[in-house]
Amino acid sequence: MKRVIIYTDGACRGNPDGPGGYGAVILYTDNMGKTHTKELSAGYDSTTNNRMEMMAVISSLECLKYPCEVELHSDSRYIIDSMTKGWIYNWIKKGWKTSSGDPVKNRALWERMLLAAGPHKIEWHWVKGHAGEPLNEKCDYLATSAADSDPSGLLHDDGGDLK
């Protein structure tokens, strides 16, 4: 099973319903032992930080063509705790309701997250801000660029195959 490392970030500009975007860096090694990088960035017209971080994670996982061992880094405590502390499974058991009985926000994205994560063995890692970590700074830059200029799609792919 291929090992992949993913760093993500979401960004929101202006008010919570203003433009936003996400960025991600995927690192992996091909069958010849060469390390490759794939960078993703996309902007949206109306969003929140949580949704952008979720899109960063989902889009990164959807790039993986075959089941992989994934080490995923996110600065969203909400996503990491949802996936590692079983919150999402409790919501599903309760009919997509929170412990207080309110409907879970972004249900469609959570369902897409489960689908994207499904075939992979994922280690979820929370990173506190960016703390000068170069890849997280790069993700922050990609996310901010997406939010500010609304580019869409693949920014960089050095040609490796994610098989």
N, C-alpha and C positions, 0 to 999 in steps of 0.2 A: 504494500500500500504506500503510495507516494506521500511524503511529508510536505506540508505547505504551511507557511506562516503568513498571517493576514493582519494588517494594521488598518484601522478604520477611524473615520471622524465625520461628524455631521456639523453643519453650520447653518445658522439662521441669521438673516440680516434684517434690521428694522424691527417692526413689531412681530409678534408671534405668528401673524398671518401673512407676513411679508415674504420676499423671495428667500429661498434657502438652497442648500446644495449638500452634496456629500463627496468625500474623497476616500480612496482606499489604495493601499499598496499590497500586492500579493507577491511573496517570494517563494520560489520553488526550484527544485533541481531536476534536470531532465535525465533521461536514461543514460546519457553519456557522462553524467556527473557535473554538468555545467549549470551554474546558478542563473536563474532568469528572474526578471521583474515585470509585473503587469500593473499598470496604474489606471484607476478608474475615477472619473469625476462626472457628476451630472448636476444640473441646476433645476430648480422647480419654482413655479410662480408663487405658490402659497403652501406654507409648511411650518413645522415646529422642529426644534432640535431633536427631540426623541424620534420623530418620524424619519429625519434625515440620517440619524445614526442607525436606525433599523434598516433603511435602504442601503446604507454602506455595507452593513453586514450581509444582508440578503443578496445584493448584487455580487459581492465577492464570492459567496458560497455558490451562487448560480453559475459562476465562471468555471467551476471545477467540473470537468467532463466525467470523471470517474470517482468512486469513493476514495477519499483521502484521509490521512491523519492530519488534522488541522489544529494549529495553535493560533487562536484568534484573540487579538488585543483590541479592546474598546475602552474609551473613557466614559462610557455610559454605565454607571452602576446599576441602573434600572434594567438594562438588557442582561447584564451578567447575572444579577440576582434572580431575574425572571427565569433564566435558563438553568442556573446551578442550584437554586434553592427551591425549585419545584413550583414557583408561583404559577407558571403557565399551565401546569397540569392541574393545579387546584382550580384555576379559572375554568378550565374545560369541564372538570367534574361538576362545577356549580353552574354549568350552562353559560359560560363566558361572562360570569359575574365576579366582581371583586368580593373580598370578605365582608364588605359593608353592603353588598347586594347591588351595587351600581354596575352598569354594563362596562365591560373592559373596553378602553379606548383602543383604536387602531386594530380591531379584531382581524380584519382582512390581512394586514401586514403581519400579525403574529401567526396567522395560518400559513402565510407564504414563508415566514421564517422557519416554521416547523418542517415544511416541505423541502426547503433549501438545505436545512441541516440534516434531514433524515438519513441519507446514505453515508454520512461522514462520522468519523470519530473525532469529536471536537473537545479541545481543552479551552475553556473560556477564561480569559485573563482581563482583569480590570486594571487600567493604567490611570494613575492619578494625574490628571492633566497631561502635560507633555514633558515637563521637567527636562527640557533640552535633549530628549531622545530624538535623534535625527529622523528616523522613519515616522515617528508621530508628528514631528514638526512638518514633514513632507505631507502627511495626510491632512494636517490642519491647513496647509497652504492649498492643497487640492480642493478641499471642502470650501474654503473661503473664496477661491477663484470661481468655483461653480456657483456659489451664492451671489457673487458680485457680477459675473458676466454671463451666467446661464449657458456655459458650454454643455454639451451632452455627449456622453459615450466614452469610448476608450481614448485615453490621453497618450499612453505609452505602452508598447508591447514589443519586447526585444526579440520576438520571434520564436520563443520556446513553446513547446506543446504541453498543455496542462494535463495530458493523459497520465 
